[in-house]
Structure formats: C-alpha cells, structure tokens
Amino acid sequence: MFQNFCFKQSSKLGSLSVSGPVPLAESSLFSFLSAECKQVLESSSLAVSRSQLLRENIRSLLTGAITRQNAAHRSGSVAMKRRLQASEGELVRLQRSGLQLLKDLRGKTASAQVDASVVRMRREQVDKRAVPAFLQWGAC
C-alpha cells in the first residue's frame, strides 16, 4: 500500500531540509509537520487514490475493448471462412463447366471434320456421276 511521506522542518535554519522520510503513522513526528506539509500530503493521497481509480477504470475499459475486438475478429473470421468456402465451391463448378465446354468444343470440332469429310465424299460421288466414265481416271 502507498505510504505518505513529508520532510521535517530543521530547527537550526528554519527551512525545509532533507532529513529522510517521515511516515505519518508515527505520532511523535506527526506534530513536527507543518500545516502546508499536511495539506500537500492529503492532496497527494487524494491524487494517488484518484489515479488508482482511473487505472482500474482504464484497465476494465481496455479489457472490455480487447474482449469485444477478439469476439469481432472471431466472428469476422468465421464469416470470411464461409465466404471462402462458398467461393471455392463456385470455382470448382466453374472449372468443371469450363472442362465440359472444352470437351464439347473438341466434340464439335470432330463432328465438323466428319461433316466436312462426308460433304467432300458426296461431292466426289456427284462429280463422278456427272463426268462420263471414259474421262474418269480409273476407268481404263
């Protein structure tokens, strides 16, 4: 606990001198304290008690603020995790649909090549029919 101290008045010079701290609890030395010293001690003890109360209030406010901040951080983290998981799921769906589109494109390219081959064959057959047999290359 905090103890209040004051300086004794020197009898030789009539001024304050440092002769060591004097606790207020000692009644024989308490009579030598001046009124100004007693007033300073009382005001300093009030200041100390007020500062202790302020420290306790500040500590409780900081503790509450830190607790609220941690709770907000945790809830924000949970919400961020949910959003990240949803985004990951959407990304997987988009990747699958992209692969499906590439597969469809390859299939359409292959079918377009087949269609082009069929059209070429039909044109060749039509051309062979239109040209007389004796003019065709393999007729002889």
C-alpha positions as CSV (number, residue, x, y, z in Angstrom):
1,M,0.0,0.0,0.0
2,F,1.1,3.5,-0.6
3,Q,2.7,5.4,2.3
4,N,2.7,9.2,2.5
5,F,6.0,10.9,3.4
6,C,7.0,14.5,4.1
7,F,10.1,16.4,5.1
8,K,10.8,17.6,8.7
9,Q,11.4,21.2,9.4
10,S,15.0,21.8,10.5
11,S,15.2,23.7,13.8
12,K,18.6,25.3,13.1
13,L,17.9,27.0,9.8
14,G,14.2,27.4,9.8
15,S,13.9,25.9,6.3
16,L,13.0,22.5,4.9
17,S,15.9,20.1,4.7
18,V,16.1,16.5,3.7
19,S,16.4,14.5,6.8
20,G,14.8,11.4,5.5
21,P,11.1,10.5,5.0
22,V,8.8,10.6,8.0
23,P,5.8,8.3,7.9
24,L,2.6,9.9,9.0
25,A,1.7,6.9,11.2
26,E,4.3,7.9,13.8
27,S,2.5,10.3,16.0
28,S,5.6,11.8,17.7
29,L,6.9,13.0,14.3
30,F,3.5,14.0,13.1
31,S,3.5,17.0,15.5
32,F,6.5,18.4,13.7
33,L,4.8,18.5,10.3
34,S,3.7,21.9,9.1
35,A,0.2,22.7,8.0
36,E,1.4,23.1,4.4
37,C,3.0,19.7,4.5
38,K,-0.1,18.1,5.9
39,Q,-2.2,19.7,3.2
40,V,0.3,18.6,0.5
41,L,0.1,15.0,1.9
42,E,-3.6,15.0,1.9
43,S,-3.9,16.3,-1.7
44,S,-1.2,13.9,-2.9
45,S,-3.0,11.0,-1.2
46,L,-6.2,12.1,-2.9
47,A,-4.3,12.3,-6.2
48,V,-2.9,8.8,-5.7
49,S,-6.3,7.3,-4.9
50,R,-7.9,9.0,-7.9
51,S,-5.1,7.8,-10.2
52,Q,-5.6,4.3,-8.8
53,L,-9.3,4.5,-9.6
54,L,-8.5,5.8,-13.1
55,R,-6.1,3.0,-13.6
56,E,-8.7,0.4,-12.6
57,N,-11.3,2.1,-14.9
58,I,-8.9,2.2,-17.8
59,R,-7.9,-1.4,-17.2
60,S,-11.5,-2.5,-17.2
61,L,-12.3,-0.5,-20.3
62,L,-9.3,-1.9,-22.2
63,T,-10.1,-5.4,-21.1
64,G,-13.7,-5.0,-22.4
65,A,-12.5,-3.4,-25.6
66,I,-10.0,-6.2,-26.2
67,T,-12.6,-8.8,-25.5
68,R,-15.1,-7.2,-27.9
69,Q,-12.3,-6.9,-30.5
70,N,-11.4,-10.6,-30.2
71,A,-15.1,-11.6,-30.5
72,A,-15.5,-9.4,-33.6
73,H,-12.3,-10.9,-35.0
74,R,-13.5,-14.4,-34.4
75,S,-17.0,-13.8,-35.9
76,G,-15.4,-12.0,-38.8
77,S,-13.0,-14.9,-39.3
78,V,-16.0,-17.4,-39.3
79,A,-17.8,-15.3,-41.9
80,M,-14.7,-15.0,-44.0
81,K,-14.2,-18.8,-43.9
82,R,-17.8,-19.3,-45.0
83,R,-17.4,-16.9,-47.9
84,L,-14.1,-18.5,-48.9
85,Q,-15.6,-22.0,-48.9
86,A,-18.5,-20.7,-51.0
87,S,-16.1,-19.1,-53.4
88,E,-14.1,-22.3,-53.6
89,G,-17.2,-24.3,-54.4
90,E,-18.1,-21.8,-57.1
91,L,-14.6,-22.0,-58.5
92,V,-14.8,-25.8,-58.7
93,R,-18.2,-25.6,-60.5
94,L,-16.7,-23.1,-63.0
95,Q,-13.7,-25.3,-63.6
96,R,-16.0,-28.3,-64.3
97,S,-18.2,-26.3,-66.7
98,G,-15.0,-25.0,-68.4
99,L,-13.8,-28.5,-68.9
100,Q,-17.2,-29.6,-70.2
101,L,-17.2,-26.7,-72.7
102,L,-13.7,-27.7,-73.9
103,K,-14.9,-31.3,-74.3
104,D,-17.9,-30.1,-76.2
105,L,-15.7,-27.9,-78.4
106,R,-13.5,-30.9,-79.2
107,G,-16.5,-33.0,-80.0
108,K,-18.0,-30.3,-82.2
109,T,-14.7,-29.9,-84.0
110,A,-14.5,-33.6,-84.6
111,S,-18.1,-33.7,-85.8
112,A,-17.4,-30.7,-88.0
113,Q,-14.5,-32.6,-89.5
114,V,-16.6,-35.6,-90.1
115,D,-19.3,-33.5,-91.7
116,A,-16.8,-31.9,-93.9
117,S,-15.5,-35.3,-95.0
118,V,-19.0,-36.5,-95.7
119,V,-19.7,-33.4,-97.8
120,R,-16.4,-34.0,-99.7
121,M,-17.2,-37.6,-100.4
122,R,-20.7,-36.7,-101.6
123,R,-19.3,-34.0,-103.9
124,E,-16.8,-36.5,-105.3
125,Q,-19.6,-39.0,-105.9
126,V,-21.7,-36.4,-107.6
127,D,-18.8,-35.3,-109.7
128,K,-18.0,-38.9,-110.8
129,R,-21.6,-39.3,-111.9
130,A,-21.5,-36.1,-113.9
131,V,-18.3,-36.9,-115.7
132,P,-18.6,-39.7,-118.4
133,A,-16.9,-42.9,-117.4
134,F,-14.3,-42.8,-120.2
135,L,-13.0,-39.5,-118.9
136,Q,-12.5,-40.6,-115.3
137,W,-9.0,-41.7,-114.3
138,G,-9.5,-45.2,-113.1
139,A,-12.0,-46.2,-115.9
140,C,-9.5,-47.8,-118.2
